[in-house]
Amino acid sequence: MQILLDVDGCLLDYETPALAVAASITGHVATKEERSTTWDILDCCEQYRLHKDPIHEAWQAPGFCLGLQPIPGALDFVKRLSELGDVFLVTSHMKQAKMWVWEREQCLEKHGFTDHIEGIIHTHHKYKINGKFLIDDRVSNVVDWLNASADYQIGIILDHYGYDESDYAKISEKWPTLVQDGFVQYSITFNEVISAIEER
Ligand SMILES: [Mg+2]
């Protein structure tokens, strides 16, 4: 059984350093309320929307990707997943960041993730990758993947911060049967994801 797993926002804490960069460029620290309005940091408040380009550029700078830290419990989560199936990390690189792919691989190796996975797939087309499960913090990635895939595949939204809850509510309205039949599941903890996979 193949388990596809996103990296940023699922295993690595992109959020904290990305917000720090945005705050240092704009002088504005996004409030919790502003941040919780959308998955997209650049769209969470007026100040960040106005400075999209410089913020984005700073995220692409050498060293940013390499310095991302694991979310607490992430390594143990991957170890447990690897006992349930073959884990492939599926991650979208920043296209303009020349070092991103290399830094991502170094970072994942440095923190021990590569000891428990079958491989790393760098792609902007996650929906093209086959697997029984896709675990991702972005609702649209999960929906695109389910729309493109064969039957009996299951998308799990892992939303540590709760920023995608409103998007999830929208898909629950749009595709109620996907949700009712368990083809899309919403979780906020690693344990919930493990349980969802064990139950299938
Ligand atoms: Mg992500």
Boltz pocket constraint, residues with backbone or C-beta under 6 A from the ligand:
constraints:
  - pocket:
      binder: B
      contacts: [[A, 6], [A, 7], [A, 8], [A, 9], [A, 10], [A, 136], [A, 137], [A, 138]]
      max_distance: 6.0
